Amino acid sequence: MKFLRVFIVLLVLLLVAAGSAVLLHERILEWWAQRSLAERLGAALGADVEIEHLAWSDGVLRAGTVRLSGGRLPFDRLDVQELQTAATWRRLWEPALEPLNIEAVEANLIWPGEDKAAAAPAHTKPATGTAMPELDLLIARFSLSQPEGWSVKSSTFRAQHKSGVWSFSARGGTMSLPGSHPMHIDRISAERNGDSWKIPGFALNDGSKGALAGSAAKPSGGAWSGEFSWQDLALAPLMGGPATTHFEGTGSGEATLKNGVLQGRMKIVGAATRQVPVLVKMASLFTGENWDVIPWETLDFDFTRGADGTTAITNLHAVSSKGLVVNGSGTYGKDSIRADLQLGVLRQGRPWLVAFMPVLFRNERDGYLWTSVRVGGTPEAPVEDLSSRVVAALASAPASGAVEAATEIPATAVEAAGHLLKGVFGN
């Protein structure tokens, strides 16, 4: 009996030891696979690869976190959460031998800024000769951020690698530029081959009736080019800042991008300025009129934005039912502003305006009295030549025996008219 008890105890200990060995063996295999896979993928990518919480069961390889950074990757860093793929031990040992079909719950990608992206080839980690595997990666929630640049949030994303070419596509989620209102993603497709890019097409919407679509490309060592069109886009959310409070309207148009220059035409429907202080003050020129809200039934122009950020506007034409017309052109840059405009004021119902001819208004055409306005200076401190002519007109009109109403124009008219163009340019 004693021998039997000893035998049973030894048998139990042996079984426990055997079970522990099996469990330890699995942990050792998973640790080895985790380290081996990270090293081999890193060698194939010429990059740094980290894998955490790797487990393999029933032919499915799962990882809690995978981090990729550096090397020949077209991004700074990619963090993938809850990743899984069908895998055999042979694939774990030689991951580049077969295509990898991977699914992930979430991923966050950091795209390099323009300066860092341009310098990246000089700092890449060399590959060791291991072939980069063919890859098909599907991510349920994908987000992208670029320092001081554009971003994507919570989009369904697919990335494929085949024969050295990366292909990307996305649906759902939002995309935004710094200071702009996020737009919903209908679809985006892109392809990267070496340093060249192709974007066959993209389509975005503003959550209402507005839409933006287009295509673009960037050859290796070259500049971006593209074609874009938009319709019924709400402009205030896109512009942000004070414009959100003081301006409304929807824009439609089209543009082309070539050698860093964006050129196109814009038409704005339902445009209106609201509670713009200088325009409200200028309304005091016209007794009994309220300019708290100024609708612009017609507003369109051509534009060219250069690679240096300077924007030129030509063929500007704006008509308001308040009896105002503005025609002309101008440029707006970081350090300077210039505009040559023709301001027309409807004569009908304002008989006293004739008192200011020819000192202020140079001619009459199509029922409007016209005066030229020149703007210069900087965006922070624009200057114009209207104020002095208004002063001269107010001083000379009564002496010349003009209409009596002209002498009743409030004194604030001088200051208000002098700041007209500042209101037009949103300052």
FENUR-V576091 format. One record per residue. N is the residue number from 1. PHI is phi in degrees with one decimal (999 if undefined). OMEGA is omega in whole degrees, 0 to 359 (NA if undefined). D_FIRST is the distance of its C-alpha to the first C-alpha in whole Angstrom. Layout:
N;PHI;OMEGA;D_FIRST
N;PHI;OMEGA;D_FIRST
This chain:
1;999;179;0
2;-61.4;178;4
3;-60.5;180;5
4;-63.7;179;5
5;-63.5;179;6
6;-61.9;180;9
7;-61.7;181;10
8;-64.7;178;11
9;-61.2;179;12
10;-62.0;180;14
11;-64.4;178;15
12;-61.5;179;17
13;-61.3;179;18
14;-63.9;180;20
15;-65.8;178;21
16;-62.0;179;23
17;-63.5;179;24
18;-63.3;179;25
19;-62.7;178;27
20;-63.2;179;28
21;-62.4;179;30
22;-63.6;180;31
23;-63.0;178;33
24;-63.5;179;34
25;-61.1;179;36
26;-64.6;180;38
27;-66.4;178;39
28;-63.2;179;40
29;-62.1;180;42
30;-66.2;177;43
31;-62.2;179;45
32;-63.5;180;46
33;-63.2;180;47
34;-60.2;181;49
35;-70.2;182;50
36;-64.4;181;51
37;-64.0;179;53
38;-61.8;181;55
39;-65.1;184;56
40;-73.2;175;57
41;-65.9;177;59
42;-61.8;178;61
43;-66.5;181;62
44;-67.2;182;63
45;-87.7;189;65
46;63.4;188;66
47;-137.4;175;65
48;-92.4;182;62
49;-126.3;175;59
50;-123.0;179;57
51;-128.0;179;54
52;-127.1;174;51
53;57.2;177;48
54;-81.1;177;48
55;-146.1;179;45
56;-130.2;177;45
57;-157.6;178;43
58;52.7;177;44
59;77.4;180;47
60;-120.1;177;49
61;-96.2;180;49
62;-124.9;177;50
63;-137.0;179;51
64;-69.2;182;52
65;-145.9;171;55
66;-129.9;179;57
67;-120.7;177;60
68;-121.2;178;63
69;-157.4;175;66
70;73.0;175;68
71;65.8;183;69
72;-89.7;179;71
73;-72.1;180;70
74;-83.4;180;73
75;-153.5;179;72
76;-78.1;186;70
77;-158.9;176;67
78;-134.4;176;65
79;-110.3;182;62
80;-115.1;181;60
81;-113.6;175;57
82;53.6;182;55
83;-98.7;175;55
84;-150.1;178;53
85;-155.5;173;54
86;-68.8;187;52
87;-148.7;170;51
88;-110.0;178;49
89;-61.7;179;48
90;-64.8;179;50
91;-67.8;177;53
92;-62.5;182;51
93;-76.9;179;51
94;-129.2;187;55
95;-65.3;183;56
96;-84.8;186;60
97;-75.0;185;59
98;-129.6;176;59
99;-59.7;179;61
100;-104.7;174;59
101;-104.2;189;60
102;-123.0;173;59
103;-120.7;180;59
104;-142.9;180;59
105;-77.6;186;59
106;-151.1;176;61
107;-150.4;177;63
108;-126.9;184;66
109;-117.9;176;68
110;-108.8;181;71
111;-92.4;183;74
112;-70.9;172;76
113;-68.1;185;79
114;-60.3;181;82
115;-64.0;181;83
116;-69.5;179;79
117;-62.6;180;79
118;-67.5;182;82
119;-91.3;188;81
120;-57.3;184;77
121;-58.2;181;78
122;-78.5;186;78
123;-122.6;183;75
124;-76.1;179;72
125;-83.2;185;69
126;-68.7;175;69
127;-76.1;184;67
128;-98.1;180;65
129;105.6;176;66
130;-68.5;184;63
131;-69.4;174;65
132;-72.7;183;65
133;-71.1;168;63
134;-66.9;190;65
135;-136.2;172;64
136;-134.0;187;64
137;-113.9;178;63
138;-116.7;184;64
139;-121.7;183;63
140;-70.3;180;64
141;-130.3;185;65
142;-115.7;176;67
143;-130.9;181;69
144;-134.6;175;72
145;-137.1;177;73
146;-128.7;181;76
147;-52.7;179;77
148;57.3;181;81
149;-136.9;185;81
150;-81.8;182;80
151;-148.8;176;76
152;-128.7;179;74
153;-132.8;169;72
154;54.1;178;69
155;-105.5;171;70
156;-78.5;194;68
157;-130.0;176;69
158;-131.4;177;68
159;-124.9;180;68
160;-128.7;175;68
161;-125.7;180;69
162;-151.7;178;70
163;53.5;176;72
164;81.4;182;72
165;-111.4;175;74
166;-98.2;175;72
167;-121.9;183;73
168;-131.8;172;73
169;-149.3;182;73
170;-149.9;175;73
171;-143.2;179;74
172;75.4;182;73
173;76.9;182;73
174;-133.5;175;76
175;-131.0;180;78
176;-148.9;173;80
177;-107.0;181;83
178;-54.9;177;83
179;76.3;181;85
180;-111.6;179;85
181;-75.5;180;84
182;-60.2;176;81
183;-113.7;181;81
184;-79.7;182;79
185;-92.3;171;78
186;-82.2;178;79
187;-166.9;174;78
188;-145.6;172;78
189;-133.4;182;78
190;-151.2;180;78
191;-142.4;178;77
192;-123.1;178;77
193;-128.0;187;78
194;66.1;178;78
195;-100.7;181;80
196;-95.8;180;82
197;-129.6;170;81
198;-133.8;174;82
199;-119.7;184;82
200;-56.8;179;83
201;-176.0;172;83
202;-147.5;178;82
203;-144.1;180;83
204;-126.8;174;83
205;-139.8;184;84
206;-95.4;180;84
207;85.2;177;83
208;-128.7;180;86
209;-99.4;185;89
210;-78.2;180;89
211;-145.6;177;88
212;-136.0;182;88
213;-145.1;177;87
214;167.6;178;88
215;-148.1;182;87
216;-156.7;179;87
217;-155.3;177;86
218;-141.9;178;86
219;-71.4;179;86
220;-59.2;180;85
221;76.4;183;87
222;-108.3;181;89
223;-105.6;179;90
224;-68.7;170;89
225;-136.7;181;91
226;-177.7;176;90
227;-130.6;185;92
228;-138.1;174;91
229;-145.4;180;93
230;-147.0;182;92
231;-145.7;174;93
232;53.7;177;93
233;-82.4;174;91
234;-67.3;189;92
235;-82.4;184;93
236;-58.2;178;92
237;-62.2;180;89
238;-69.8;182;89
239;-78.4;180;91
240;67.3;177;90
241;62.0;183;91
242;-60.3;182;95
243;-59.3;180;95
244;-60.0;181;93
245;-85.7;191;95
246;-103.5;184;98
247;-136.1;175;98
248;-143.8;181;97
249;149.2;176;97
250;-121.5;185;96
251;-113.2;174;96
252;-133.1;180;96
253;173.7;178;97
254;-150.5;182;96
255;-155.0;174;96
256;-123.9;178;95
257;-117.2;179;94
258;-150.5;180;95
259;52.2;177;95
260;80.9;181;94
261;-109.7;178;96
262;-101.8;185;96
263;-131.9;182;99
264;-172.7;181;99
265;-136.0;183;101
266;-127.9;172;100
267;-124.2;183;101
268;-111.0;181;100
269;-110.5;179;101
270;67.9;182;101
271;-71.4;177;101
272;-157.7;172;102
273;-104.9;184;102
274;-124.0;174;102
275;51.4;173;103
276;-79.6;190;104
277;-52.1;185;105
278;-68.5;178;108
279;-74.0;176;109
280;-63.0;178;109
281;-67.8;182;112
282;-65.5;179;114
283;-61.0;179;114
284;-67.1;172;116
285;-64.1;188;119
286;-115.1;186;119
287;-54.4;177;120
288;86.3;181;118
289;-99.9;180;116
290;-115.0;181;112
291;-112.2;176;110
292;-57.5;176;106
293;-125.0;178;105
294;-117.2;176;107
295;-80.2;175;106
296;-119.7;184;107
297;-67.1;176;107
298;-126.6;177;107
299;-155.3;178;106
300;-148.2;183;105
301;-166.9;170;105
302;-96.5;180;104
303;-142.5;174;102
304;-138.4;178;101
305;-108.8;183;98
306;-80.3;180;98
307;-63.7;180;95
308;-86.4;179;96
309;91.0;179;96
310;-75.9;180;99
311;-111.6;176;100
312;-108.6;178;104
313;-114.9;179;105
314;-130.9;178;108
315;54.3;176;110
316;-69.4;178;109
317;-143.6;182;110
318;-135.0;181;109
319;-129.8;179;111
320;-118.3;176;111
321;-68.6;174;112
322;-76.8;180;113
323;89.8;179;116
324;-125.0;173;115
325;-135.6;175;114
326;-128.2;174;113
327;-125.0;174;113
328;148.7;183;112
329;-153.6;179;110
330;-176.8;177;108
331;-132.5;181;105
332;-137.0;180;102
333;-129.6;182;100
334;-64.3;187;98
335;-115.2;183;101
336;-152.0;177;104
337;-140.8;179;106
338;-149.2;177;109
339;-152.9;173;110
340;-121.3;187;114
341;-123.9;171;114
342;-115.6;180;117
343;-104.7;178;117
344;-112.7;179;118
345;-118.9;182;119
346;-61.3;183;121
347;-78.5;184;124
348;-57.1;180;124
349;82.5;180;124
350;-133.8;185;125
351;-61.5;181;128
352;-68.9;181;128
353;-62.9;181;126
354;-62.6;179;130
355;-63.4;184;131
356;-97.5;174;128
357;-100.8;3;130
358;-100.2;185;130
359;-64.3;182;129
360;-101.7;179;125
361;-92.9;187;125
362;-86.8;182;127
363;-158.9;177;127
364;-121.2;181;127
365;-152.3;177;125
366;56.7;177;124
367;84.2;180;124
368;-114.7;169;122
369;-94.9;190;124
370;-114.3;173;122
371;-140.4;179;121
372;-89.9;179;119
373;-136.0;177;117
374;-115.4;182;115
375;-122.1;177;112
376;-147.6;179;111
377;89.7;181;109
378;-119.8;177;105
379;-57.8;180;102
380;-79.4;183;102
381;-141.3;179;106
382;-71.7;175;108
383;-126.6;181;112
384;-145.6;185;114
385;-106.4;183;118
386;-81.2;187;118
387;-57.2;184;119
388;-64.7;180;122
389;-72.5;175;124
390;-64.9;178;123
391;-59.8;180;124
392;-63.9;180;127
393;-66.6;180;127
394;-66.2;181;127
395;-76.6;187;130
396;-91.9;186;132
397;-61.1;181;132
398;-63.2;182;134
399;-65.8;183;137
400;-90.3;177;137
401;75.9;182;138
402;-72.9;180;135
403;-54.7;184;133
404;-56.8;182;133
405;-60.8;182;130
406;-64.1;181;129
407;-76.1;183;130
408;-98.8;179;127
409;-66.8;182;124
410;-58.9;179;122
411;-62.3;181;121
412;-67.3;180;118
413;-62.2;181;119
414;-61.2;181;119
415;-65.2;183;116
416;-64.4;180;114
417;-65.8;180;116
418;-63.7;181;115
419;-107.0;183;112
420;-55.5;186;112
421;-69.4;174;110
422;-63.7;177;107
423;-66.8;180;106
424;-60.8;182;106
425;-93.5;171;104
426;79.8;179;102
427;-104.7;NA;102
